[in-house]
Amino acid sequence: MVWDWPLRVWHWALAVLVLIACVTPNTLDSLHRFAGYSVIGLLAFRLVWGFLGTRHSRFERLGVKLRAAPNYLRNLLRGNTGRYLGLNPAGAVLLVAMLALLTISTVSGAMQVTVRFFGVWWVEDTHAYSSNAIIVLAGLHVLGTILMSVLQRENLVRAMFTGRKQRAGSASPPERAPLQQPPGPDKARQRRRDEQGGPSVIPDFNSASVARTQTGPVRISD
């Protein structure tokens, strides 16, 4: 489990509201304003959840990933995608840029409907340019998600619905448990020593490895 359910609900609600806001300006003003104010609420929630959420929802390692972004992008051009359960450095840059632009767009949009700033040119231009930039970033986000899904052979869109991603190397078949065999005399004596708390040394006769000293339960391979 990587993405907790509050973050997933936030992600898809934000996507729907941004889409509504993009198609309703100057046509459905009331719906446009509703979408904008709702996005402000989602931004406030994301700020709080960045400190109270689960590991991959928090902002604690965001600075490290932002500093690693240039080198990550250079490696990406060479075909080295790396492996990140949470956001990769490029995704961290996109997250910060998207949150900043959403804040600028919604705040300037709210200013536009006030008496003081109604019709002020720089408020209108700020809202228009930041909104257009959000559309561009959203397109980059979709393309980047598709690209990384192909390169890493993992459905990242589904992961944002289920919250789950595969760990590195998890595609390999699980190891079978060793077959239980009746203990021989030597093994019975060794088991009594284990129960008494002493160290156990059992040679693995089925492999070329030497004897291993253990203090926990003994496991013998097939």
Sequence and secondary structure as in RCSB ss.txt:
>XXXX:A:sequence
MVWDWPLRVWHWALAVLVLIACVTPNTLDSLHRFAGYSVIGLLAFRLVWGFLGTRHSRFERLGVKLRAAPNYLRN
LLRGNTGRYLGLNPAGAVLLVAMLALLTISTVSGAMQVTVRFFGVWWVEDTHAYSSNAIIVLAGLHVLGTILMSV
LQRENLVRAMFTGRKQRAGSASPPERAPLQQPPGPDKARQRRRDEQGGPSVIPDFNSASVARTQTGPVRISD
>XXXX:A:secstr
  S HHHHHHHHHHHHHHHHHHH TTTSHHHHHHHHHHHHHHHHHHHHHHHHS GGGSSTTHHHHHHHHHHHHHH
HHTT     SS  HHHHHHHHHHHHHHHHHHHHHHHHTSTTTTT HHHHHHHHHHHHHHHHHHHHHHHHHHHHHH
HHT  HHHHHHH     TTTTS            HHHHHHHHHHHTT  EEE  TTSS   EEESS      
